[in-house]
Amino acid sequence: MFPTKKVQTLIGSTIQVEMKGDKHTLQGKLESADEYLNLHLMDTYEVVDGVKSRSLGSVILRGNNIIMLSPVGE
């Protein structure tokens, strides 16, 4: 299965995304994704040391800045 197809199956669920740079980790509900893996997350939080630290609300992430994403078991 192609990565974009796998990500499309996660729409509507909560995911955790690790970003390039200072190893930022974000968690939120995946609203949409495109063929470049640009993501739109709602109810997004910044996660520091496994703890939700800051609410960011609606966030759009550029696909080339994403290192890893994974579904969060609720």
Biopython code that builds the backbone (N, CA, C, O; Angstrom):
import numpy as np
from Bio.PDB.StructureBuilder import StructureBuilder

atoms = [
    (1, "MET", "N", (0.847, -1.174, 0.000)),
    (1, "MET", "CA", (0.000, 0.000, 0.000)),
    (1, "MET", "C", (0.898, 1.245, 0.000)),
    (1, "MET", "O", (1.883, 1.301, 0.736)),
    (2, "PHE", "N", (0.557, 2.230, -0.819)),
    (2, "PHE", "CA", (1.312, 3.471, -0.891)),
    (2, "PHE", "C", (1.115, 4.285, 0.382)),
    (2, "PHE", "O", (0.042, 4.240, 0.983)),
    (3, "PRO", "N", (2.136, 5.028, 0.800)),
    (3, "PRO", "CA", (2.000, 5.820, 2.036)),
    (3, "PRO", "C", (0.819, 6.780, 2.016)),
    (3, "PRO", "O", (0.152, 6.956, 3.035)),
    (4, "THR", "N", (0.550, 7.404, 0.868)),
    (4, "THR", "CA", (-0.566, 8.350, 0.817)),
    (4, "THR", "C", (-1.893, 7.652, 1.023)),
    (4, "THR", "O", (-2.791, 8.218, 1.648)),
    (5, "LYS", "N", (-2.043, 6.439, 0.516)),
    (5, "LYS", "CA", (-3.281, 5.675, 0.709)),
    (5, "LYS", "C", (-3.449, 5.282, 2.178)),
    (5, "LYS", "O", (-4.558, 5.316, 2.712)),
    (6, "LYS", "N", (-2.349, 4.910, 2.825)),
    (6, "LYS", "CA", (-2.389, 4.550, 4.239)),
    (6, "LYS", "C", (-2.794, 5.755, 5.086)),
    (6, "LYS", "O", (-3.600, 5.624, 6.007)),
    (7, "VAL", "N", (-2.240, 6.919, 4.780)),
    (7, "VAL", "CA", (-2.574, 8.134, 5.523)),
    (7, "VAL", "C", (-4.041, 8.492, 5.314)),
    (7, "VAL", "O", (-4.704, 8.943, 6.248)),
    (8, "GLN", "N", (-4.552, 8.301, 4.117)),
    (8, "GLN", "CA", (-5.964, 8.586, 3.841)),
    (8, "GLN", "C", (-6.892, 7.756, 4.731)),
    (8, "GLN", "O", (-7.972, 8.216, 5.101)),
    (9, "THR", "N", (-6.473, 6.538, 5.074)),
    (9, "THR", "CA", (-7.305, 5.694, 5.946)),
    (9, "THR", "C", (-7.332, 6.214, 7.382)),
    (9, "THR", "O", (-8.196, 5.814, 8.163)),
    (10, "LEU", "N", (-6.403, 7.098, 7.742)),
    (10, "LEU", "CA", (-6.335, 7.646, 9.101)),
    (10, "LEU", "C", (-7.157, 8.920, 9.291)),
    (10, "LEU", "O", (-7.238, 9.438, 10.405)),
    (11, "ILE", "N", (-7.767, 9.435, 8.219)),
    (11, "ILE", "CA", (-8.574, 10.655, 8.330)),
    (11, "ILE", "C", (-9.712, 10.418, 9.317)),
    (11, "ILE", "O", (-10.422, 9.414, 9.248)),
    (12, "GLY", "N", (-9.866, 11.368, 10.235)),
    (12, "GLY", "CA", (-10.890, 11.270, 11.275)),
    (12, "GLY", "C", (-10.370, 10.682, 12.578)),
    (12, "GLY", "O", (-11.072, 10.696, 13.590)),
    (13, "SER", "N", (-9.147, 10.168, 12.562)),
    (13, "SER", "CA", (-8.587, 9.594, 13.788)),
    (13, "SER", "C", (-7.474, 10.498, 14.332)),
    (13, "SER", "O", (-6.979, 11.385, 13.636)),
    (14, "THR", "N", (-7.099, 10.256, 15.577)),
    (14, "THR", "CA", (-6.047, 11.034, 16.221)),
    (14, "THR", "C", (-4.694, 10.435, 15.863)),
    (14, "THR", "O", (-4.490, 9.224, 15.953)),
    (15, "ILE", "N", (-3.772, 11.307, 15.455)),
    (15, "ILE", "CA", (-2.428, 10.860, 15.078)),
    (15, "ILE", "C", (-1.389, 11.686, 15.823)),
    (15, "ILE", "O", (-1.680, 12.767, 16.335)),
    (16, "GLN", "N", (-0.184, 11.160, 15.873)),
    (16, "GLN", "CA", (0.959, 11.873, 16.433)),
    (16, "GLN", "C", (1.977, 12.043, 15.311)),
    (16, "GLN", "O", (2.267, 11.093, 14.583)),
    (17, "VAL", "N", (2.518, 13.249, 15.171)),
    (17, "VAL", "CA", (3.421, 13.578, 14.074)),
    (17, "VAL", "C", (4.732, 14.109, 14.647)),
    (17, "VAL", "O", (4.738, 15.039, 15.454)),
    (18, "GLU", "N", (5.844, 13.505, 14.221)),
    (18, "GLU", "CA", (7.167, 13.997, 14.616)),
    (18, "GLU", "C", (7.693, 14.858, 13.479)),
    (18, "GLU", "O", (7.733, 14.429, 12.326)),
    (19, "MET", "N", (8.099, 16.085, 13.819)),
    (19, "MET", "CA", (8.536, 17.057, 12.830)),
    (19, "MET", "C", (10.051, 17.194, 12.811)),
    (19, "MET", "O", (10.719, 16.894, 13.800)),
    (20, "LYS", "N", (10.594, 17.649, 11.678)),
    (20, "LYS", "CA", (12.022, 17.958, 11.567)),
    (20, "LYS", "C", (12.360, 19.139, 12.476)),
    (20, "LYS", "O", (11.471, 19.808, 13.003)),
    (21, "GLY", "N", (13.636, 19.379, 12.645)),
    (21, "GLY", "CA", (14.073, 20.539, 13.427)),
    (21, "GLY", "C", (14.379, 20.145, 14.851)),
    (21, "GLY", "O", (15.189, 19.252, 15.102)),
    (22, "ASP", "N", (13.730, 20.816, 15.782)),
    (22, "ASP", "CA", (13.987, 20.585, 17.205)),
    (22, "ASP", "C", (13.203, 19.403, 17.743)),
    (22, "ASP", "O", (12.884, 19.360, 18.932)),
    (23, "LYS", "N", (12.890, 18.447, 16.890)),
    (23, "LYS", "CA", (12.167, 17.228, 17.293)),
    (23, "LYS", "C", (10.812, 17.551, 17.932)),
    (23, "LYS", "O", (10.465, 17.013, 18.984)),
    (24, "HIS", "N", (10.057, 18.435, 17.279)),
    (24, "HIS", "CA", (8.714, 18.754, 17.749)),
    (24, "HIS", "C", (7.799, 17.571, 17.484)),
    (24, "HIS", "O", (7.877, 16.948, 16.425)),
    (25, "THR", "N", (6.939, 17.259, 18.435)),
    (25, "THR", "CA", (5.928, 16.232, 18.258)),
    (25, "THR", "C", (4.570, 16.877, 18.474)),
    (25, "THR", "O", (4.346, 17.568, 19.467)),
    (26, "LEU", "N", (3.667, 16.640, 17.529)),
    (26, "LEU", "CA", (2.323, 17.190, 17.597)),
    (26, "LEU", "C", (1.314, 16.052, 17.599)),
    (26, "LEU", "O", (1.551, 14.997, 17.012)),
    (27, "GLN", "N", (0.189, 16.276, 18.263)),
    (27, "GLN", "CA", (-0.884, 15.280, 18.288)),
    (27, "GLN", "C", (-2.190, 15.998, 18.004)),
    (27, "GLN", "O", (-2.482, 17.037, 18.596)),
    (28, "GLY", "N", (-2.981, 15.431, 17.087)),
    (28, "GLY", "CA", (-4.262, 16.032, 16.753)),
    (28, "GLY", "C", (-5.089, 15.113, 15.883)),
    (28, "GLY", "O", (-4.648, 14.033, 15.488)),
    (29, "LYS", "N", (-6.307, 15.566, 15.589)),
    (29, "LYS", "CA", (-7.227, 14.800, 14.752)),
    (29, "LYS", "C", (-6.960, 15.142, 13.287)),
    (29, "LYS", "O", (-7.012, 16.308, 12.898)),
    (30, "LEU", "N", (-6.675, 14.124, 12.479)),
    (30, "LEU", "CA", (-6.370, 14.319, 11.064)),
    (30, "LEU", "C", (-7.652, 14.643, 10.299)),
    (30, "LEU", "O", (-8.576, 13.832, 10.240)),
    (31, "GLU", "N", (-7.691, 15.843, 9.713)),
    (31, "GLU", "CA", (-8.854, 16.283, 8.943)),
    (31, "GLU", "C", (-8.698, 15.968, 7.465)),
    (31, "GLU", "O", (-9.649, 15.546, 6.808)),
    (32, "SER", "N", (-7.477, 16.177, 6.939)),
    (32, "SER", "CA", (-7.257, 15.913, 5.517)),
    (32, "SER", "C", (-5.767, 15.749, 5.244)),
    (32, "SER", "O", (-4.915, 16.153, 6.036)),
    (33, "ALA", "N", (-5.483, 15.139, 4.090)),
    (33, "ALA", "CA", (-4.107, 14.941, 3.629)),
    (33, "ALA", "C", (-4.116, 14.934, 2.110)),
    (33, "ALA", "O", (-5.087, 14.496, 1.493)),
    (34, "ASP", "N", (-3.037, 15.419, 1.505)),
    (34, "ASP", "CA", (-2.971, 15.400, 0.043)),
    (34, "ASP", "C", (-1.855, 14.473, -0.428)),
    (34, "ASP", "O", (-1.239, 13.770, 0.373)),
    (35, "GLU", "N", (-1.599, 14.479, -1.739)),
    (35, "GLU", "CA", (-0.621, 13.547, -2.313)),
    (35, "GLU", "C", (0.816, 13.854, -1.899)),
    (35, "GLU", "O", (1.697, 13.008, -2.057)),
    (36, "TYR", "N", (1.064, 15.057, -1.370)),
    (36, "TYR", "CA", (2.401, 15.422, -0.894)),
    (36, "TYR", "C", (2.544, 15.191, 0.614)),
    (36, "TYR", "O", (3.559, 15.559, 1.206)),
    (37, "LEU", "N", (1.539, 14.589, 1.226)),
    (37, "LEU", "CA", (1.457, 14.337, 2.663)),
    (37, "LEU", "C", (1.430, 15.625, 3.484)),
    (37, "LEU", "O", (1.853, 15.642, 4.640)),
    (38, "ASN", "N", (0.923, 16.716, 2.870)),
    (38, "ASN", "CA", (0.597, 17.901, 3.651)),
    (38, "ASN", "C", (-0.626, 17.509, 4.485)),
    (38, "ASN", "O", (-1.565, 16.907, 3.965)),
    (39, "LEU", "N", (-0.616, 17.845, 5.764)),
    (39, "LEU", "CA", (-1.676, 17.412, 6.670)),
    (39, "LEU", "C", (-2.386, 18.599, 7.298)),
    (39, "LEU", "O", (-1.779, 19.633, 7.576)),
    (40, "HIS", "N", (-3.696, 18.428, 7.518)),
    (40, "HIS", "CA", (-4.473, 19.406, 8.276)),
    (40, "HIS", "C", (-4.946, 18.710, 9.543)),
    (40, "HIS", "O", (-5.700, 17.739, 9.481)),
    (41, "LEU", "N", (-4.497, 19.214, 10.703)),
    (41, "LEU", "CA", (-4.867, 18.643, 11.996)),
    (41, "LEU", "C", (-5.754, 19.627, 12.753)),
    (41, "LEU", "O", (-5.543, 20.838, 12.691)),
    (42, "MET", "N", (-6.740, 19.102, 13.461)),
    (42, "MET", "CA", (-7.613, 19.897, 14.330)),
    (42, "MET", "C", (-7.353, 19.484, 15.771)),
    (42, "MET", "O", (-6.854, 18.390, 16.034)),
    (43, "ASP", "N", (-7.699, 20.376, 16.710)),
    (43, "ASP", "CA", (-7.522, 20.104, 18.148)),
    (43, "ASP", "C", (-6.096, 19.621, 18.424)),
    (43, "ASP", "O", (-5.892, 18.620, 19.111)),
    (44, "THR", "N", (-5.134, 20.332, 17.891)),
    (44, "THR", "CA", (-3.737, 19.922, 17.948)),
    (44, "THR", "C", (-3.057, 20.388, 19.233)),
    (44, "THR", "O", (-3.294, 21.494, 19.718)),
    (45, "TYR", "N", (-2.214, 19.522, 19.764)),
    (45, "TYR", "CA", (-1.413, 19.820, 20.952)),
    (45, "TYR", "C", (0.048, 19.542, 20.655)),
    (45, "TYR", "O", (0.377, 18.635, 19.890)),
    (46, "GLU", "N", (0.916, 20.325, 21.263)),
    (46, "GLU", "CA", (2.336, 20.023, 21.225)),
    (46, "GLU", "C", (2.606, 19.039, 22.359)),
    (46, "GLU", "O", (2.112, 19.222, 23.472)),
    (47, "VAL", "N", (3.379, 18.005, 22.083)),
    (47, "VAL", "CA", (3.687, 16.972, 23.078)),
    (47, "VAL", "C", (5.166, 17.072, 23.440)),
    (47, "VAL", "O", (6.038, 17.003, 22.574)),
    (48, "VAL", "N", (5.432, 17.235, 24.735)),
    (48, "VAL", "CA", (6.803, 17.326, 25.238)),
    (48, "VAL", "C", (6.988, 16.253, 26.297)),
    (48, "VAL", "O", (6.268, 16.232, 27.295)),
    (49, "ASP", "N", (7.944, 15.367, 26.085)),
    (49, "ASP", "CA", (8.225, 14.264, 27.010)),
    (49, "ASP", "C", (6.984, 13.428, 27.308)),
    (49, "ASP", "O", (6.779, 12.991, 28.441)),
    (50, "GLY", "N", (6.156, 13.210, 26.284)),
    (50, "GLY", "CA", (4.975, 12.370, 26.422)),
    (50, "GLY", "C", (3.785, 13.044, 27.069)),
    (50, "GLY", "O", (2.779, 12.382, 27.325)),
    (51, "VAL", "N", (3.861, 14.353, 27.347)),
    (51, "VAL", "CA", (2.782, 15.088, 28.011)),
    (51, "VAL", "C", (2.315, 16.224, 27.100)),
    (51, "VAL", "O", (3.134, 16.956, 26.546)),
    (52, "LYS", "N", (0.993, 16.370, 26.947)),
    (52, "LYS", "CA", (0.451, 17.478, 26.169)),
    (52, "LYS", "C", (0.806, 18.782, 26.865)),
    (52, "LYS", "O", (0.479, 18.976, 28.036)),
    (53, "SER", "N", (1.479, 19.683, 26.140)),
    (53, "SER", "CA", (1.961, 20.892, 26.805)),
    (53, "SER", "C", (1.278, 22.175, 26.345)),
    (53, "SER", "O", (1.055, 23.074, 27.156)),
    (54, "ARG", "N", (0.941, 22.278, 25.062)),
    (54, "ARG", "CA", (0.409, 23.535, 24.543)),
    (54, "ARG", "C", (-0.626, 23.256, 23.474)),
    (54, "ARG", "O", (-0.387, 22.452, 22.573)),
    (55, "SER", "N", (-1.770, 23.908, 23.561)),
    (55, "SER", "CA", (-2.828, 23.761, 22.566)),
    (55, "SER", "C", (-2.543, 24.675, 21.384)),
    (55, "SER", "O", (-2.247, 25.857, 21.557)),
    (56, "LEU", "N", (-2.637, 24.110, 20.164)),
    (56, "LEU", "CA", (-2.362, 24.882, 18.950)),
    (56, "LEU", "C", (-3.600, 25.054, 18.074)),
    (56, "LEU", "O", (-3.598, 25.889, 17.169)),
    (57, "GLY", "N", (-4.660, 24.277, 18.327)),
    (57, "GLY", "CA", (-5.883, 24.392, 17.531)),
    (57, "GLY", "C", (-5.735, 23.754, 16.166)),
    (57, "GLY", "O", (-5.296, 22.609, 16.050)),
    (58, "SER", "N", (-6.102, 24.500, 15.124)),
    (58, "SER", "CA", (-6.024, 24.015, 13.747)),
    (58, "SER", "C", (-4.623, 24.279, 13.189)),
    (58, "SER", "O", (-4.119, 25.401, 13.257)),
    (59, "VAL", "N", (-3.996, 23.223, 12.633)),
    (59, "VAL", "CA", (-2.620, 23.331, 12.143)),
    (59, "VAL", "C", (-2.511, 22.666, 10.772)),
    (59, "VAL", "O", (-3.089, 21.605, 10.535)),
    (60, "ILE", "N", (-1.761, 23.306, 9.877)),
    (60, "ILE", "CA", (-1.443, 22.699, 8.585)),
    (60, "ILE", "C", (0.052, 22.408, 8.572)),
    (60, "ILE", "O", (0.867, 23.301, 8.803)),
    (61, "LEU", "N", (0.409, 21.153, 8.300)),
    (61, "LEU", "CA", (1.806, 20.720, 8.302)),
    (61, "LEU", "C", (2.255, 20.424, 6.880)),
    (61, "LEU", "O", (1.558, 19.737, 6.134)),
    (62, "ARG", "N", (3.398, 20.932, 6.514)),
    (62, "ARG", "CA", (3.949, 20.674, 5.186)),
    (62, "ARG", "C", (4.607, 19.298, 5.182)),
    (62, "ARG", "O", (5.395, 18.979, 6.073)),
    (63, "GLY", "N", (4.285, 18.495, 4.191)),
    (63, "GLY", "CA", (4.728, 17.111, 4.123)),
    (63, "GLY", "C", (6.220, 16.900, 4.185)),
    (63, "GLY", "O", (6.672, 15.912, 4.763)),
    (64, "ASN", "N", (7.014, 17.809, 3.599)),
    (64, "ASN", "CA", (8.466, 17.593, 3.596)),
    (64, "ASN", "C", (9.113, 17.905, 4.947)),
    (64, "ASN", "O", (10.319, 17.715, 5.101)),
    (65, "ASN", "N", (8.338, 18.380, 5.927)),
    (65, "ASN", "CA", (8.860, 18.627, 7.272)),
    (65, "ASN", "C", (8.481, 17.528, 8.251)),
    (65, "ASN", "O", (8.794, 17.620, 9.438)),
    (66, "ILE", "N", (7.815, 16.494, 7.769)),
    (66, "ILE", "CA", (7.363, 15.408, 8.628)),
    (66, "ILE", "C", (8.374, 14.267, 8.585)),
    (66, "ILE", "O", (8.769, 13.810, 7.512)),
    (67, "ILE", "N", (8.785, 13.815, 9.768)),
    (67, "ILE", "CA", (9.690, 12.667, 9.851)),
    (67, "ILE", "C", (8.882, 11.381, 9.957)),
    (67, "ILE", "O", (9.156, 10.405, 9.259)),
    (68, "MET", "N", (7.876, 11.390, 10.844)),
    (68, "MET", "CA", (7.110, 10.165, 11.106)),
    (68, "MET", "C", (5.716, 10.544, 11.595)),
    (68, "MET", "O", (5.540, 11.557, 12.271)),
    (69, "LEU", "N", (4.737, 9.729, 11.251)),
    (69, "LEU", "CA", (3.407, 9.886, 11.841)),
    (69, "LEU", "C", (2.870, 8.521, 12.217)),
    (69, "LEU", "O", (3.165, 7.514, 11.572)),
    (70, "SER", "N", (2.072, 8.509, 13.281)),
    (70, "SER", "CA", (1.531, 7.240, 13.760)),
    (70, "SER", "C", (0.180, 7.486, 14.402)),
    (70, "SER", "O", (-0.050, 8.545, 14.985)),
    (71, "PRO", "N", (-0.727, 6.500, 14.298)),
    (71, "PRO", "CA", (-2.031, 6.626, 14.949)),
    (71, "PRO", "C", (-1.880, 6.511, 16.457)),
    (71, "PRO", "O", (-0.982, 5.830, 16.953)),
    (72, "VAL", "N", (-2.771, 7.187, 17.181)),
    (72, "VAL", "CA", (-2.755, 7.146, 18.641)),
    (72, "VAL", "C", (-3.930, 6.306, 19.091)),
    (72, "VAL", "O", (-5.070, 6.579, 18.715)),
    (73, "GLY", "N", (-3.663, 5.279, 19.898)),
    (73, "GLY", "CA", (-4.738, 4.461, 20.456)),
    (73, "GLY", "C", (-5.487, 5.241, 21.507)),
    (73, "GLY", "O", (-4.893, 5.809, 22.423)),
    (74, "GLU", "N", (-6.830, 5.263, 21.363)),
    (74, "GLU", "CA", (-7.626, 6.055, 22.306)),
    (74, "GLU", "C", (-8.419, 5.175, 23.210)),
    (74, "GLU", "O", (-9.148, 5.669, 24.070)),
]
sb = StructureBuilder()
sb.init_structure("model")
sb.init_model(0)
sb.init_chain("A")
sb.init_seg("    ")
for serial, (resi, resn, name, xyz) in enumerate(atoms, 1):
    if name == "N":
        sb.init_residue(resn, " ", resi, " ")
    sb.init_atom(name, np.array(xyz, "f"), 0.0, 1.0, " ", f" {name:<3s}", serial, name[0])
structure = sb.get_structure()
